[in-house]
Amino acid sequence: MRARPLIAITTSELRRPEDFIARPQGEPPKLEVSLATLYPEAIERAGGVPVIIPLLRPDTIATLLDRVDGVCLPGGPDVQPSIYGEEPHPELGPTEPRVDAVELALVKAADRRRLPILGICRGMQILNVARGGTLHQHLPDVVGSRLAHRQPQHGSITTHRVETAPHSRLRATLGGPSLEVNSFHHQGVKTLGKNLVATAWAEDGAIEAVEDQNGRLVLGVQWHAEGLEAHGPLFEALISAAAGAEVADEPVAAAASQREPRRLASTRRSPRTGRMANQGRLAEAG
Ligand SMILES: [Mn+2]
């Protein structure tokens, strides 16, 4: 049991020299790894020690993961569609092959070690792809544009609602059958990766959260939880799991029912991408 677990967090974005405005007294522009300060702040606030990791070779990633207790995957650019066997969509945004390679290796190494994982936005998507799942490259093609998944408002402001699955870790962690979230994505989960189940959906059917069905804390949320004070418990759950506070093989349903005994609110059924085919052990609870 570790009092202050170490949480590896990747730098999902790269800044190129041409992205910078050179200042007379400043450093000359160069390629840099980048991470919003909100992520390490959220990890630290939840009791963890963030370990910010740059672009590393796979063998270095493996060595690193032998010494950390959990993994956080932040937001960032689109995942290269070739990884899941698709041609680029015309609306595909910038991609970063080097970042993709690091994060795919990181997820696989974390899975081998059964480390807890929290994925945010792109982090949820790369988690899904690393497990063999696929993405919608441009969500408006699939769910329309009535609901804006790329909000113009600041990240501290919530703009749409998601329904959460009963007995999910997500609902046990944040409570209630629905959550107000922010939204800064144009891609989304299409088919679920191995052992992942969807546990939150937007009104338009877009998958907004995934988690591992075998009980280990592997949780991805499509919104930017690091920017929402009310979602701090997601980071606390990561830290708690990383500290070894939970039984590794405890099933999701058992864990959820212990922590959240209250009755399930009835939820309106809506078309939910992939839910019936993939919901696994949560299927009876919808
Ligand atoms: Mn959204």
Boltz pocket constraint, residues with backbone or C-beta under 6 A from the ligand:
constraints:
  - pocket:
      binder: B
      contacts: [[A, 148], [A, 149], [A, 160], [A, 182], [A, 183], [A, 184], [A, 185], [A, 202], [A, 206], [A, 208], [A, 222]]
      max_distance: 6.0
